[in-house]
Structure formats: structure tokens, C-alpha cells
Amino acid sequence: MPPNKQMPDPLLFTETISPTDEAGVAEAVRRAAEEGKPVWPLGGGTSFECGLHAAKSGVGLSLAKLNRVVDHADQDLTVTAETGMTAAALAKTLAVKRQRLPVDVPQPERTTLGGLVAANPAGPRRYGLGTIRDYLIGFRAVDGQGTVFAGGGRVVKNAAGYDLCRLMVGSRGALAVLTQVTFMVRPEVEAETILAVGLPDDQTAEHLLAGLAQMQNPPVAIDLVAGPSWRNEPMVSWVDAGPSGRLLVGFEGTKPEVAGMSEAFAIACRRLGLPAPEMISSGKVDSLYRRLTELPVPSSDTERPLIVRIGVLPSAVVPTARRLRELDASCTVEAHAGDGILRVRFTRSAEETKKFVTEQLRPLAASVGGVATVLAAPAGAGLDRQTIWGPPGDGASVMRALKDRLDPKGVLSPGGMAFC
Ligand SMILES: Cc1cc2nc3c(=O)[nH]c(=O)nc-3n(C[C@H](O)[C@H](O)[C@H](O)COP(=O)(O)OP(=O)(O)OC[C@H]3O[C@@H](n4cnc5c(N)ncnc54)[C@H](O)[C@@H]3O)c2cc1C
């Protein structure tokens, strides 16, 4: 991989330092706080590559050298590791004991455990398996003054008190630098499959989605995909895809469970007059889940698309997708339909992006009771925080107070969140 794909644009950082242990991280933050210099914790740098750049230049604090497994208590189904370790390296360790951290991780060879917790990405299996917040049970971190603190523990039933783990999830390096995390893990599953069926119209799509929500043994993933990027996707045939796109439904469990769930889904399709679903061969299941998780890494700045995430109630996914198609027939929609999360990819020039987001997309999201967040934008679009995140919302003053308590000098990732 070329070096510029490994780390974010070095111009954002006046210097990048790589401590070898937690004490080194604490010392680096302490020094930055004394000098009033911004500090940007760095994992694999994948979100910076999406276009979510540091808002001010400062010191890049790489966690790359904190990359050890501290303890894999396989009989207790927990693992503790340093946050610079990649998700792929952790998966390899867990696989030795036929265990897994069952969350969808984009670019696992590069995404670090710290970046996974701090950016809180999600994929299709969020519907059945949850996100990293459901597995994080403990952490160690350094606050904005260089003080080490910890939350949770290494056992599933740990100390009472405020759940600080959840505070760290999605904190984007603005509250603390995570140095160590403990996750609950799960045994590997015996069988998994993805079934795909074309959607001739929105009414059929809504009937099918409503039926899936009621299944006794629910799927782990319910994704709806439509648009040009998926028409060229070789992993799924597109022959029977109708105007409303395709539904991809993932099941996992024991072999008889997966066979039973697949049969129930096929019956539901038949009742709606649909053809038998296409079964994605087992060798392609992992790649397809990965495709449904990842944001595309742009090959050049000029090709970087505008990608917006719109969160709505699951029952509003189909009408929202229709409104998006009406707004721009060439957009690509990838919806984690069971969770009400749509990711929509548009081709827009840098100049027109801000107006399009604020005057068209955000009002569209609000009209269906949802919220829109920009995940990636064309280079040079120059989006401000308000355009990326939308209005800060009712909790902003509480979040601001938390930020002030943990990082009184405001050195950690300044401007990285909507409220600070
Ligand atoms: C809101 C949001 C949603 C996203 N959704 C997706 C998605 O659906 N699919 C996808 O492919 N990608 C998504 N991304 C990109 C996502 O950032 C990466 O996929 C990945 O999780 C980041 O891991 P990383 O190691 O590359 O972290 P980096 O890109 O290096 O950092 C990500 C953020 O975490 C902070 N951070 C990193 N390490 C630490 C640490 N040890 N302690 C504290 N903070 C730290 C950074 O300062 C930065 O703010 C999303 C990003 C954001 C912000």
C-alpha cells in the first residue's frame, strides 16, 4: 500500500509522535496541554481519508506502537488489548480459540481498536449483533491534562456507577486518548448465509421489511441497496432488481437454524409473488458484508464522492429512499434498513456540495423525521461543523460540560465534534 494511504495528510500535523506505552501517551498530552497545542489521536487514519479532516493543525498522536493483546481470557469470553492494534490482528488472535468480536469493521487491516471505539462505525450486522458499544466493557485512557483514568473493567459484571464506556464510544478523540480496551467476545458461528431478492416496487419492499421485523428467529442483517454502484457490483446479480433495488438479508446460527430461517424468508417472498431469493455462496458472504460496511476509499481527490448518512425510523426507510431517488436519480443508496440507517452517495462538485447538503438533503431528512450527517465530501468542499453534523441538538450543553471537565484546555481534537 502506498505510504499516503497509511496515514492522513501529514500537512495537517505539525509533527506526529508515536509513544511506545501509556506513560508516553500521558506525557505527550501533558506537554501539549502546557503548550496549548491541539492533539489529534491517530489510529489507522481511515476517517481522515474519508474527508473528515482535522479542523486545526496540531500534533498527531499515533497509537501504532501500542499494539499488544494484554489478556485473552477465552474461557470468560473477554479480551483486553492496546488501542493501536488493528481489528484484523485482534480477529486473528481470537480465531485461534474460534472466537470473534462480532461487529462489522470497515478496513479491518487498518482500523485500530481505538479508532473503532472513537469513531463508532457500523455495518449491516448491527441489526442482529449490535455495535462496538455493546461489546466494550472496560478501557484505560488519558484525559486532556495527561491524567490516566479507567472505566468499567475486565469482567462482564463490573463496578456500578456511570457507564463511562458508553461515553467513550463515538467521542472521536475529543474527550480522551484511549490506550487500552476490554471487549466481550463471542464464539464463531457454525453457519451463515445472505439471501438477495429484487424489489419490484416500494409496496412490496415495505411488506417484506415488515415481515422480517416479525420473524421469530430474526436475521442479523437487512440491507436495501439501489443505484449505479450496486448495478456494477459483481457479488450480487442484478437481473431481477426492480426500481426499488434489492434486499439483502443475512442469517446466522447453527446449520438447521440457518436452513429454517432461509426457508421462512423464501416462503415470505413467494407469498408476495417474488421469485426464489438468490443465495450468496458462503465464500462470498464475508466479502459482501465488508462491501456493505465500507465507505469507498477514493482513488483521487477529484473522484471523492459526497456520502451522507441519514438516520430515520426503520419504517421510514423505503419512503426516504424513494424521496432520495426523486431528488437525484443517479444517487446510490445503501440502507441498513432494519436499523433505519441510509448511506447515500452523490456525485457533486466541491462548489455545490454545501448548498446541496443544507438546502436539499438536511430538509429532506427532517421532513421524514430523520437527521443527516456528512461522512465524506469532495476535496475542497470546505464544509463547516454545522454543515457536517447539523444543529448540535438538546444535549449540547451537557456534552460541552463533559468536554470542559475532561479536557479543560480544549487540546484534544478541537473542532472534531459538533459542539466543541
Ligand atoms: C461518524 C462516523 C461514521 C463512520 N462510519 C463509517 C462507516 O460506516 N464505514 C466506514 O468505512 N467508515 C466509517 N467511518 C470511518 C471510521 O472513522 C473508520 O472506519 C474507523 O472506525 C476509524 O478507525 P481508525 O483506526 O482508522 O481511526 P482514525 O481514522 O485514525 O481516527 C478516527 C477518530 O478516532 C480518533 N481516535 C483514533 N484512535 C483513538 C484513540 N486511541 N483514542 C481516542 N481517539 C482515537 C481520531 O482522533 C479520530 O477522531 C466513520 C467515521 C465517523 C466519524
The ligand as an ORCA input file, in Angstrom:
! r2SCAN-3c Opt
* xyz 0 1
  C     -19.491      9.275     12.423
  C     -18.599      8.345     11.620
  C     -19.154      7.238     10.988
  C     -18.353      6.392     10.228
  N     -18.942      5.361      9.593
  C     -18.187      4.599      8.773
  C     -18.769      3.545      8.055
  O     -19.952      3.293      8.180
  N     -17.972      2.827      7.219
  C     -16.671      3.138      7.055
  O     -15.993      2.523      6.241
  N     -16.078      4.067      7.785
  C     -16.802      4.822      8.612
  N     -16.216      5.827      9.297
  C     -14.775      5.996      9.197
  C     -14.195      5.435     10.502
  O     -13.617      6.525     11.128
  C     -13.195      4.329     10.309
  O     -13.786      3.354      9.537
  C     -12.614      3.670     11.577
  O     -13.528      3.307     12.578
  C     -11.621      4.581     12.193
  O     -10.567      3.794     12.679
  P      -9.104      4.291     12.520
  O      -8.244      3.421     13.365
  O      -8.735      4.435     11.089
  O      -9.190      5.724     13.231
  P      -8.759      7.146     12.710
  O      -9.353      7.436     11.387
  O      -7.300      7.273     12.863
  O      -9.458      8.058     13.794
  C     -10.864      8.128     13.850
  C     -11.249      9.048     15.001
  O     -10.953      8.382     16.218
  C      -9.994      9.114     16.975
  N      -9.117      8.120     17.573
  C      -8.349      7.188     16.950
  N      -7.686      6.447     17.855
  C      -8.039      6.920     19.079
  C      -7.679      6.577     20.414
  N      -6.831      5.605     20.693
  N      -8.249      7.296     21.419
  C      -9.115      8.301     21.164
  N      -9.481      8.668     19.928
  C      -8.953      7.980     18.900
  C      -9.317     10.047     15.991
  O      -8.809     11.198     16.623
  C     -10.459     10.359     15.038
  O     -11.301     11.347     15.544
  C     -16.981      6.663     10.100
  C     -16.436      7.751     10.770
  C     -17.229      8.586     11.510
  C     -16.631      9.759     12.214
*
